[in-house]
Amino acid sequence: LADNHDIISLKLYQLTVERTPEEEKRDREVYLPVVDNLRLPGMEAPLEPMSGLALFLIVFFSLVALVFAVVIGVIVYNKWQEQSRKHFY
């Protein structure tokens, strides 16, 4: 069995306490985190440049896709021209 309880509200209070500068310094040293080795999401190492083969393949397949799109476009345009031509029978 499980019992599900919903939290309706929270009341939080902050107590102010008079502290000496020595206590403030001690607490600051304890509670301040140090993250010298933190790696943020945008701070990855720079990517290596692409090899000549990879660059060639990208350009080659891009050109093949462009030629394919142009050929399909010409075929569709010719079909549209044929159908839109007026026929006088």
C-alpha positions in Angstrom: 0.0 0.0 0.0 1.1 3.5 -0.7 -0.3 6.7 0.8 0.0 9.8 -1.4 0.1 13.1 0.5 0.0 16.5 -1.2 1.9 19.4 0.2 -0.5 22.4 0.3 1.8 25.1 1.6 5.1 25.7 3.3 5.9 28.4 5.9 9.6 29.3 6.0 11.2 31.6 8.5 14.6 33.0 8.6 16.1 33.9 11.9 18.5 36.8 12.1 21.3 36.2 14.5 24.0 38.7 15.5 27.4 37.2 14.5 30.9 38.4 15.0 33.1 38.9 12.0 35.1 35.9 12.9 32.0 33.7 12.8 31.0 35.2 9.5 34.4 34.4 8.1 34.3 30.8 9.4 30.8 30.2 8.0 31.6 31.7 4.7 34.6 29.4 4.3 32.4 26.4 5.2 29.4 27.1 3.0 31.0 28.6 -0.2 31.5 25.8 -2.7 34.5 25.6 -4.9 34.1 24.3 -8.4 37.5 24.5 -10.1 36.8 21.5 -12.3 33.2 22.4 -13.3 32.5 21.7 -17.0 29.6 23.8 -18.2 27.4 22.5 -21.2 28.8 25.0 -23.7 32.4 24.7 -22.7 33.4 21.5 -24.6 36.7 21.2 -26.3 36.7 22.7 -29.8 35.9 20.3 -32.6 38.6 19.0 -34.8 38.5 20.2 -38.4 36.9 17.8 -40.9 39.1 15.6 -42.9 39.3 16.0 -46.7 37.3 12.9 -47.3 34.5 14.0 -45.0 34.3 17.4 -46.6 34.3 15.8 -50.1 31.5 13.5 -49.2 29.4 16.2 -47.7 29.8 18.4 -50.8 29.3 15.5 -53.2 26.1 14.3 -51.6 24.8 17.9 -51.3 25.3 18.4 -55.1 23.7 15.1 -55.8 20.6 16.1 -53.7 20.5 19.5 -55.4 20.6 17.9 -58.9 17.9 15.5 -57.9 15.7 18.3 -56.6 16.2 20.3 -59.8 15.3 17.3 -62.0 12.2 16.6 -60.0 11.3 20.3 -60.2 11.6 20.3 -64.0 9.5 17.2 -64.3 6.7 18.6 -62.1 6.9 22.0 -64.0 6.5 20.2 -67.4 3.6 18.2 -66.1 1.9 21.3 -64.8 2.5 23.1 -68.2 1.0 20.2 -70.1 -2.1 20.1 -67.9 -2.6 23.9 -67.9 -2.4 24.1 -71.7 -5.8 24.9 -73.3 -7.0 22.2 -75.6 -9.3 23.2 -78.5 -11.0 20.0 -79.8 
